Amino acid sequence: MGFERHEYRKQPDFGTPEVVSDTQVTLQIDGRAVSVPAGTTVMRAAALAGGSIPKLCATDNLKQFGSCRLCLVEVDGMRGTPASCTTLVAPGMNVHTQTPRLQKLRRGVMELYISDHPLDCLTCSANNDCELQDQAAAVGLRDVRYGYEGANHLGEATDTSNPYFDFDPSKCIACSRCVRACDEVQGTFALTIEGRGFESKVSAGLASDTYFSSECVSCGACVQACPTATLQEKAVKEIGKPERAVVTTCAYCGVGCTFRAEMRGEQVVRMVPWKDGKANRGHSCVKGRFAWGYAQHEERMLKPMIRSSIDQPWQEVSWEQALGHAASEITRIKAKYGANALGGITSSRCTNEETFLVQKLVRAGFGTNNVDTCARVCHSPTGYGLKTTFGTSAGTQDFDSVMDSDVILVIGANPTDGHPVFASRMKRRLRPNNGKPGAKLIVIDPRRTDLVRSPHVVADHHLPLRPGTNVAVLTAMAHVIVTEGLADEAFVRERCDWDEYQHWAEFVALERNSPEFLAPVTGVDAPTVREAARLFATGGNGAIYYGLGVTEHSQGSSTVMAIANLAMATGNIGRRGVGVNPLRGQNNVQGACDMGSFPHELSGYRHVSDPDARALFEADWGVPIDPEPGLRIPNMLDAATDGVFKAIYIQGEDILQSDPDTKHVAAGLAAMECVIVHDLFLNETANYAHIFLPGSTFLEKNGTFTNAERRIQPVRKVMEPLNGYEDWQVTQLLAQAIGLDWNYTHPREIMDEIARLTPSFSGVNYARLDADGSLQWPVNAAAPDGSPIMHIDGFVRGKGKFVVTDYVPTDERTGPRFPLLLTTGRILSQYNVGAQTRRTANVVWHEEDLLEIHPTDAENRGIKSGDWVRLASRSGETTLRATVTDRVAPGVVYTTFHHPATQANVVTTDFSDWATNCPEYKVTAVQITPSNGPSDWQEGYEALSQRSRRIAGSAMEAAE
Amino acid sequence: MSGDSTANLVRMVNQIARNVTHEADPVATVADHVAAFWSGRMRAQIATWLDQHGGEGLDPVALAALQRLQQGADAG
């Protein structure tokens, strides 16, 4: 099977893309009968039949091109020697792939290629991993008659500007695979073939550009497509050819790309996207493809450490000592202050199995429901909003569904930066293809994201709303749909509660919800809102994609429900091409939520007050479960500063950097008696920790992640944990240390327990995941093969529920002191708080966080690009450098939050979503003034960080 | 046991009340929300606030919801 360890070979390449057809065509290839779907090429048919027609410019993730002339065949009754990559199968066709005539033609073609190619195969980094070499062998090339004295490209210099791969034009055969991969797969259009004939040359950007200075986004598609050593990973050059490949799942964003970890011993040589992966379909981005070097970074902590107080240096200790100390502290604090003084935070970075164990440790071991997860600060409103309206806390579609969309509405998401591999798929659908017009695009975002205008993609409507007015804009769109009679009432009558719909329709139809009335609030022209609404309601299959620009607001849950209302009112639920699709931030946000990480819910979204659900867990775990909801992260911190919350176990989350109002988080942590941080690095939160347990990377563990399409995918261990234990083992050791009788020997046993206790996972187990590659929950008796699309025949809750979402302005208001609105986001090359990506070569693309400011606002303040500015809010202030751009509207400023020195969360407020307390990161009233450099807080914090990271006896301490 | 964070709870419950004004029974919706998502300590804190400060600073719907919860707790 494809995902198991085996001797290294590349994934099979069938030459041209798969074609889906109900009609099968039977033909003869070299005397063998072959049946394939109508529309398949002769090349692919031959490959499916186990043959291999020589080829160079063809590869099965790109459209056929027909330039290399190597794949010629003879077909009875057809003149000449057609190219098999562009010739479609026909019934009764009789194909010959190897004849003396073809042999001669192919050798002639190959001879020309090789006459301008270095013959350094033995020392070439692609030796034995090169299609040119393979094809020279296949055609039986024995001699090059032309000699090497003529004009050639052998002296061309290598472009080493990209940190992860080289471009060596001396080995290029001008097959255009890289150019086509950049266009068709990635959709960036950064590469071209410059010149004609002999002068033809692959060029990134302008002639004066290098790969690094060009528009290239370093996704690796060109490297994967290259048949020679022209575009190749530097790591292959340094290490050599891999010896084995293991399929695993990326640990960056919620797209959940699957990769072949191509290994030599325990060393990763390269991560190559797995073509059979259903989330990424063989594509990747700069993070998953290349940015895994953090696993070996020198700052990674490998030994457990303890200290009596946070002003002391760390002491390295044995695992036994660290866990024993942790257990005695937990026991002491529980005895002194009660179980509710304890709590834990599960990680959206860790596996389902690890997350499940942490919440089990808290509920069954600590004896409290004080467990929460980092989804609190990103997608908790999705959980609340979609559960209320549809009945389940998840997106409705698989990623493939987008290919059937006619209108795509993107709100509060920047997929080309945040979810790049899915963005490439979306852009594929947005571009016309084979005569089919591209899907229409509506972008609702305060900032002009790349999706609004990029090569061959232009949004039909961009609604540059004022941050904090999502609900107003969506209600205005609903107003247009209802008052202009565009709602799909037949769908609503059949699927939804009609009375609730009418109540909602009456509300949105009020004049005060019209685009005209709300324009002064939202800042969006009424005609644009009207046209966007009409397009969405009448343009065919309408799909909504959204991100944290929806959830991280004081009305985050309302916005999610407004989105659900819009989808139901237009009948866009329950089939391919439509739906409500949250783009999840982290790799396992979906899974962390599914696994019962919230203080009020057991796995599978069952409230702790539900006696039947509790009874199931109580019987299995042999302990009572508290029927009262526990504390959420912000409430834990409040309780800590109140003096009643004393100990916390935090797995794989850096709340000090990622949670709002840094000073409040710091005060909460400082008030606790025992902070246990379990992480790869001494993160910012660890500045306040008493016990540090080193973590393991996704390459070092077995388990599963669940991506944004509810797809449960295996994570497979390719190397032993450098710290000694997989994270689930560390949690188990801690559980054993406090007296729990846990004896899991493999994460598969944890998954069996999850399946036993969670109805939507009842059909999930490792054997099935290995056999199927992935499964989309619910997987149960009703849906034994999983559920790519949800709510097909009806909503999970029964009738779809319309909820009136009245626009309630945030308490965070601009005024004379803080006249601008700050909103935040991500950049492609970095990931969240940057703990991983900052420890890779990705920093070359983004060395620091910059503040985007409109030219008018900049001029009023005397600010130029590159200047240091002071960014101040009611909560605090920080400094960073400005970049002046009209991507943001006047009155709006924007920054990323990838670098700890920026301390963007010193500035954000403690306002939060009304239903879930998801923080309002996306709206902060600020003032910008010129500055000379870092603020006092930044400098003081830097000193504190250095002091709190000292390790006794190490060079770090000696250097102080 | 009521600490400084009670002011936050007042703000939270008022915010919930402001966002459910169009529900059929806003008081019941706020009461259900608090019962479903607030920990026992948070509910006890706000109950103490009610005892000590009455409806001070509370939205009328939020106040009615909290009173209904308290009656339920007393009855239970």
HADDOCK unambig.tbl for C-alpha pairs under 7 A between the chains (distance, minus, plus):
assign (segid A and resid 600 and name CA) (segid B and resid 37 and name CA) 6.15 0.50 0.50
assign (segid A and resid 628 and name CA) (segid B and resid 39 and name CA) 6.23 0.50 0.50
assign (segid A and resid 628 and name CA) (segid B and resid 40 and name CA) 6.39 0.50 0.50
assign (segid A and resid 629 and name CA) (segid B and resid 36 and name CA) 6.93 0.50 0.50
assign (segid A and resid 629 and name CA) (segid B and resid 37 and name CA) 6.03 0.50 0.50
assign (segid A and resid 629 and name CA) (segid B and resid 38 and name CA) 6.17 0.50 0.50
assign (segid A and resid 629 and name CA) (segid B and resid 39 and name CA) 4.87 0.50 0.50
assign (segid A and resid 630 and name CA) (segid B and resid 39 and name CA) 4.86 0.50 0.50
assign (segid A and resid 631 and name CA) (segid B and resid 39 and name CA) 5.68 0.50 0.50
assign (segid A and resid 638 and name CA) (segid B and resid 5 and name CA) 5.65 0.50 0.50
assign (segid A and resid 642 and name CA) (segid B and resid 3 and name CA) 4.97 0.50 0.50
assign (segid A and resid 642 and name CA) (segid B and resid 4 and name CA) 6.39 0.50 0.50
assign (segid A and resid 642 and name CA) (segid B and resid 5 and name CA) 6.95 0.50 0.50
assign (segid A and resid 804 and name CA) (segid B and resid 22 and name CA) 6.24 0.50 0.50
assign (segid A and resid 806 and name CA) (segid B and resid 19 and name CA) 6.88 0.50 0.50
assign (segid A and resid 808 and name CA) (segid B and resid 19 and name CA) 6.86 0.50 0.50
assign (segid A and resid 914 and name CA) (segid B and resid 12 and name CA) 6.61 0.50 0.50
assign (segid A and resid 914 and name CA) (segid B and resid 15 and name CA) 5.61 0.50 0.50
assign (segid A and resid 914 and name CA) (segid B and resid 16 and name CA) 5.30 0.50 0.50
assign (segid A and resid 915 and name CA) (segid B and resid 16 and name CA) 6.58 0.50 0.50
